[in-house]
Amino acid sequence: MNPKVDDRVPVLIVGGSLVGLSASLFLGRLGVRHLLVEKHADTSHHPRGRGNNVRTMELYRVAGIEPAIREAASVLAPNHGILQAPSLTGEEQEWLFREIDPGGRLARFSPSSWCLCSQNDVEPVLRRAARELGADIRFGTELLSFEQDADGVTALLRSRETGEERVVRADYLIAADGPRSPARTRLGIGQSGKGELFHNVSITFRAKRLAEVVGDRHFIACYLTDPEADGALLPVDNREEWVFHAPWHPEHGEPLEAFTDERCARHIRAAVGMPDLDVEVTGKAPWHAAERVADRYSGGRVFLAGDSAHEMSPTGAFGSNTGIQDAHNLAWKLAAVLCGWAGPGLLETYGQERRPVARVTGERASARSAEHSHPGYAVVPGVGRQAGVLAVALGYRYPQGAVLGTDPAGPVVPEAFESAGEPGGRAPHQWLLRAGVRLSTLDLYEQAMVLLTGSAGAAWQDAARRAADRLAVPLDTYRVGDGADDDLAPEPGADFAALHGIRPDGALLVRPDGFVAWRSEHPADDPGAAVEYALRAVLSL
C-alpha cells in the first residue's frame, strides 16, 4: 500500500550546506518550488571552505547576492597570498604566491573576483536569500529513506527535534548529503580515484598576541613546516580568532581523543615559534582529504551534487566551488524540464558534463596540496609549481553534453586559460551598455536561452524568435553593435564579434548557465532552421 503523502514538491534537496543551499538559491531564482532538508539544527559554525573562486562569485553575482557575501567577508578583505615557513618567527619565509590576482589581470575576463569568505559566513547569506525567494528550508530534519518510480521519488523525513515523520513526494531529488552520502549508497553508486590522501584536525583558538607576530603578512593561509610541529595557520578575524590544521594519523592508530586542548596548544606554540603564546582552544573538528569521484552522477530521478559526487583535497577550495557549480548546472536543467521547454534527456547531460570536470579538478587539487606541502600529506618529492589555476577555476569546458560543435576528445581543462566563445566553454565576459547602464555579458544569462549576434545579425534575431516560439522555448535575443537599432553597445574600442569568435553577421547561442551551446561564425542560408536544430539538439527536444 502506498504511504499517505504529506507534501508534494517538484524538487527535494537533501543537505543544507554550501551546495544544497546554493541549489536552493538557484532553483528559487528560476521559480522552481522545492523543499530543502538538513539534519543539523543550523548552518556551519566552524570556519572552513573559505575560498570562493571567480566562477562561483560570477554565479552569486547573477543570483544577486555577491554584495552580501562580500560584506560578510569584509574582515578578511586585506588577506592575500599563501605563505610557507618553518615558523612565523624565523627568517626563512617564502610566499608561494603573494597576490591572488597580481596586476589586476582578471578584470579583463570577469566582472567578479575571488572572495575569501568562510563557509560559516556564506551559508547564512545563502539561506536568507533562498528563503526570501520562497524556499521551504527545514533544518533539524533528516532523510530516513526514499523510493523512486518512473514518475517521481517518495521520501520519508523525520524532525530530529519532535520525532514527527512526514512523507514527501518529489519529481526529483538532489542529494547534497556529503562525502558519506546515504543517498549514493542507497543507489549503489561506487567511487573511483586515489582514495584517502591525509587527515587533519581543525583547531579553532584565540590568541591575542599572535597578530603582533603576523604583523602585515595578511595571508590567506600559512603552511608551517617544522617537522616536529607542522600545520596550517589561517586567520579568522586577523586579530584574536585563528584556525590551525594539525596533521592526524588515524591510519597509524592515533585516536582523535589524543588531541587534547593541552596538546593542541603546545603544537600551535611550537609551529608558530612562540613558546609563551597565549592559546585558548575553542573548538576541534576532524576532517579527511580524499580524491574520489562517483562512478555515476545520477540514478533514476536522484542526482548527486557536491561532496556526494566528488571529494577533493581542500587546497585551493576546489571541492566546494566545484560543488556549487554542480548545483548551478543542474538547477537550470531541472527548471527547463519541469517547465516543459526541454526534454528529460537534458538531465542526462548533467553527469556527462560535470563528472569529467570533477575528475580533472580533483587531480589538480591533489597536485596543489603536494606543491604546498600540506600538513599530513606524504607525497613523493618533486612536485613543482602548478600552473593554470585560472584555467581550472574559469576555463573548464564541456566536450560532451548539452552542446553542439565541440571536439568530444578535447581537454576538459586546457593548459592555459582562454576565453574565445567556443561551444562547450563559458561565454566570454565583456562590458556592454544598455540605455546607458553598464552590464556584463554574463549578466544576460540566467532565465532563458540567449542568442547573441553582431551588428549585422538582424536576420538571426527574427528567425530565432520564430523558431523559439514554435518550440515554446524561452529565448532572449540581443544584437550588439554601435548602430541605433542595436540592443546593446560594446564599450568604445571593444570588438564584440571578434571576442566571441564570430563575424558581425554570425550568431552565438548561450545556455542559462552562461556556457556556449552552439555557434555559427558566419550567416546561415536558413537561420531559423539552424537555430531550431540547435535548440532541439541542446535541449533534447
N, C-alpha and C positions, 0 to 999 in steps of 0.2 A: 504494500500500500504506500502511495506517495505521501510524504510528510506534509503537514499544513505549512504553507509558505507565508511568512510574516512580512517580508519585504521583497520588492522586485525592483531591480536597478539594471540599467544597461551594462555597467561595469562595476565589478567588485575589486578593490585594491587591497591586498594583504601586505601590511608593512608600512609604518608611518615614519620612516627615517628620511634621509635626503631624497632617495629615488622615489619612494612611494608618494611623498608629499609633492615632489616635482610633477609626477604623473597626475596627481590630483589637480594641481595648478594648470597644467597644460590642457587636460580634458575640460576643466572648467572654462578656460578661455575659448574653447571650441564648442561650448554649450552642451557637453555630454554629461548627463546626470550620472552620478556614481556614489558609491559608499566606500570609505577607507576605514579599515580596522587595524589597530596596532595593540599588541598585547601589553606593552609597557604603559604606565599611567601617564607619562608625559614625554616630551621631546628630550633629546640627549642633554645631559648636564656636564658631560666630560668634553673638554676642548680637544677636538681631533678633526681630521679631514678638512684642514683649513685652506687648502689651495684650490681656488675656483679658477679654472683656466679661461682663456679668452673666448672659446667657443661656448662654454657654459654661460658666461656673462652676456654673450650675444643673445642667447635664448632667454635669459632673465630680462634683458633689455626689452625684447619684443613682448614679453609677458607683462611688462610694466612694473617690475619690482627691482630693477637694477639700483635705483636711487636708495631704496630702503635697505638693500644689502650693503651698499657702500656706507650708509650711515651706521649700520650695525658693526661694520669693520673699521670704523674711523680710528679706533685706538691703535690699530696695527698698520695704519696707512704709511707711516715712515719706514716700515721694515722692508728690506730688500736683501737678496743675496743669501748664499749658503756659505758658512764659514767652517773650516776644518782646522783643528789644532789639538795638540796633546793636552792642553789645558787653557783656560782663559787667562791665566796669569803669566804664562811663559812667553818667550819672544817668538817662537815658531808659530806663525799664523799663515793660513792660505785660504784665500777666497776661491771656492770652486766656481762661483760666478758672483759678481758684485751687484749687478742690476738685472732685474727680470727682463727689462726692455731697454737695453743701452741705446742711447741716441734717439729714442722715441720712434724707432723704425716701424713698430707695429701699427702706428696710426695710419700708415698707408694702406693697411689691409683690413682694418676693423674699426668700427665706431666704438668698440669697448676695449677693455684691457683686463689683465689678470687682477684678481682681488683676493687678498688674504683675509678670510673670514671663517672662523671655526664653525664646525657643524652645529654646536650648541647655540650659536648666534644666528645661523642661517635658517635652521628648522622652524623657529617661531615665526620668522618672516613668511616662509612658505605656507605654514598652517593658517596664519591670519589672512593671507591673500586668497588662498583656496576657499576659506570659509566665506569671505566677502563675495565670492562668485557663486555661493550657494552649495558648496560641497558639504556632504554629510560625513564628518570625521569623528570617529569614536575611538578614543584611546582607552586602555584598560579592557580591550575586547580582543579575544583570541579566536582564531580559526581552529575548530576541533576536527573537521573533516569536510570533504567535498566529493561529490559525484557529478559526472557530466554525461550528457547525451547529445544527440545531434542538434538540439535546439538551445542548449544552454548548460549552465553549471548550477547545481544546488549545493549550498554551503551551510554548515552548522556552525554558528557562532555562540560564544559564551562571554558574558560580562565577568571579569575577574573580581569585581567588587561585590556584585549581588548574586552571582551564580546563575542568573537568568540566561536561558538558551533561546536563540531565535534562528529560524531557517530563512535564508536569503536565496532568492533565485536571480541569477545574473546571466546576461547574454555571454559575457566574457569575464575572465578573472586574470588580473595581473598579480603575479607572485613576486613581490619585492621583499621577501621574507628572509634575506640574509644568506650567508655562506653555507649554513647547515640547513638550508631550505626544506622544511617538511613537504612543501608542495612539489618540489623537484623530486624528492624521494618517492612520494606517492605516485608520481607519473613514471617512475622507473627510468629516469634520465641519468645517464652516467656522466663522468667528467674525464677530461684528459689534460695533460700538462705536466710540469715538473713536480707538482705537489707542494708539500710544505717546504718553505725556504728558511725561515727563522722565527723566533718567538721573542717578544718583548713584554715588559711590564711598564705601563704608562703611569707615571707618578706625578700627581699634581702637588705643588708645595708653595709655601710662602717663604720668601727670603728678602727682607727689606734692604740688605746691603749688597745684594747681587747686582742691582742696577748700577751701582758705583763701579763695579768691576767691568761690567759690559761696556759702560761708557757710551760712546757714539757709534758703536758697532751694532746698529739696529738690524740684526739678521732675521731671516725667516726661521732658520734653524742653524745650530752649531753642532757639528759632529766632533765630539771629544774622544780622542783616540788612544789615550793611555791604556795599554793592555791590561793594567790592573784595575782600571775604573773607566771603561769606555761607556759611551752613551750619547744620546742626542738631546740637546737643550733647546727648548722652544719658549719664546715669550708669550704670555697671555695678555698682560697689560703694560709691559715694558717697565714696570715699577716693582711690584711685590709678588705678582702671581706668575708662576712658571710651570712648565711641564718638562719632565725628564723621562726619556725612554731608556730603560735599562735592559741589557740582554738577559734572557731567561732560557734555561736549557732543560725543559721537561724531558727531552729525549735522553738525558743523562740521569734521570731520576730526581731532578731538582723540583721540590714541591713549591707551589705558589705561596704556601704559608711561610716559606723561608724568607720572603720579602717583608720582614718586619719594618716598622717605622724606623727603628734604630739602624737597621742595615741600609735602608734606602737613604737616610740622611747621611750616613757615613760614606756611601758610594758617591752621592752627589758632591759632597765636600771634596773628596779625592779627585773626582773628574774635573771639577771647576778649578781646583788648585788653591782652595781656601780652607785650611783645616778648622778654622774657627767660624765658618759661615753659619749664620742663624738659619736653620732649616726646620720648617713646620710642615710635615706631611699632611695633606688634606684629603687625599684620595689615591686609590690604586686601581688600575684596570688592566687585566692581561689581554694581549691580542696576538694574533697569529698571522704571519705573512705567508702567502701561498701563491702559486701560479697555476690556476686551473680554469678551464672553460667547459661549460656544459656541452655535451655532445649534440643536443638539440635545444633550441630556444622556446619550443612550444610543444604541447601535447594536446591535440584537440583544440578546445577553446580556452586553454590556460597558457599564459605567456610568462616566461621568466624575464626578470629585469634586475639590473644591479648585481649585487654580490651573489644572488641565487643563480645568476647566469655566468658569472666570472669572478675570480679572485685574482688580485694583483698585488705585487709589492707596493707598499704605501709611498715609496719615494717618488715625488713628483705629483702625488694625488691623482694619478691616472685612473684609479679604480672608481672613485666617487664621480669624477667627471664623465667617465665612460658610461656609468650607470644613469646619470641624469640625461645624457644624450640618448641612451636606450629609450628612456621614458618619452622623450620628445619624438623620436622616430615612430614609436608605437602609437602615441596619442593621436596623431593626425590620421593614421591609417585606420584605427578603430573608429574615429569620428566619421571618416569618409564611408566606411562600410555601414555603420549604424544609421547614417543619414541617407543611405541609398545611392550615393553617387560614385561608389566603387564596388567592385565585386569582391567576394570573400577571398579570392586568390591573392588580393593585395596583402593580406595578413601573412601569407607565406613568405613574403619578401622581407619581413622583419628579421627573421633569423638569417636569411641569405645575406643581408646587409650588415647586421650588427655583429654576428659571430666572428667573421674574419677580422673585423676591427678590434675586437676584444683579444683575439689570439695574438695579433701583431703588437698591440699596445702592451699586453702583458709581458711579452718578451722584452720590449723596450724598458718597461718599469723595472724588471729584474736586473737588466744591464745597468740601469741608473743607480740602483741600490749598490751594485758592485763598485761602480765608479765612486760613489760617495762613501764607501766603506761603512755601510750602515751597521750599527752595533748588533752583534749576534749573527751576522751573515758571513759565513765562512765560504769564500769562493776562491777559485784558482786565481792567483795574482796575474796581472797583465791586462785587465780590462781597462781600456783607455777612455778618454772623454767621449761622451755620447753627443753626436751632432744631430741636428734636425729635430729638436724638441718642438718647434713651431709646426713642423710637418706632421708630427703626431697629434698635436692639440687641435690644429686648424685645417690641415691639408689632407686628412684621410679621405678615402674615396670608396665608392660602391661599384666595383667592377661588374657585379651582378645584382639583380633585384628589380625594383620599380624604376628602371632607367632604360633608355634606348641609345644606341650608338656608342657603347663603351667597348673596351677590349676586355673580355671576360678573364683573360690571363694577366691583366695589368696589375701593378702593385697596389696594395691597399693603402700603404703609407709610402709615399715617394721619399727618395733620399733627401731632397730639399723641397721646401715649401714653394709652391707656385699657385697662383690664382688666375686661371685663364678661361673660366666659363665652360670647361669641358663637361659633358654629361657624366654623371656619377660623382662629381665634386661639388663642394659648397660653392654657391654662386658668389661672384666677387662683390666686395664692398666698394661702393662709390658714392660720394656725396652728391645729392641732387637738390634741385629747388622746385617746390610745388607752390605756386601762388606766393612766392617769396619766402616760404618756410623751408628750412634746410632739413633734409632727412637722408638716411642711408638707404641704399637699395635693399639692405637686409630688413628694413622696417616694412617692406611691402609684403613679406612672406609670413603668413600665419593662417588666415581664414580660408584661403582658396588657392586653386592653381593660378599661376600668373604667367601671362605671355608678355614678353618684352621685345620691342622692335626698335630699330634705329629710326632716324628721321624720315627715311623713305619707305617705312613699313606699313603704310595705311592699309594696303591690301590684306596684309596679315591680320590686322585688327578686325576688320569687318568679317572676314572669313572665319576667324577663330571664334568670334562671338556667336555666329550662326551654328558652328559645329558644337560648341558647348551647350547651346540651347537645345539642340537635337538630342544630346546625350544627358541633359539635365545635370551638368557638371558646373559647379560654381567656378567661374573664371574671371579674373581681372586682367585687363589689357592696358598696357602703357606704351606710348610712343615717346622716345627720349630724343630730344634734339633742341635746337635753338629757334625753331620756327614758331609762329604764332599759334598754329594748330597742334603743336606737340603737347603732350600731357605733362611731361617732366623735362626739366632742363639740367644738363650737367653743369657743374661749376666751370667757370672760364678756364680754358686750356685743357680740359679733360675730354677724352675721346671715349664715349660710352661703347660704341660698337667695337672698337679695337680691344678694349679691356675684356669684353665678353666673347671675343673670338668670332664675331660676325661682321658682315658688311652692313652699311646703313639700311639695306633692304632685306637683311636676314632677320631671324627670329630665334628666341630662346624661351623654352618652357620650363618654369621653375615650380617645384613642389611646395606645399605649405611649410615644410621644414627647412626651406632655403637651399635645397640641393637641386642641381640642374637635372631635369628629367630627359630633356631632348633638345637638340639644337639644329637649326638649319642655317648654315653660314651664308647661303645665297637665297634668292627668291625661288619659290616653287611654282611649277606650272599650274597646280591646283592647290593653293594654300589651305583651303578649307579641308580638302581630303587629307592633306599632310597632318594638319593639327588633329583631325578626328582620329586618324590612325595612331598618332602618338598618345592621345588621351586614352583610347581603348587599350593600347598595349600597356601603358604605365599603370592604369587603374584597374586592370583585369576585367574590363567590361565585355 
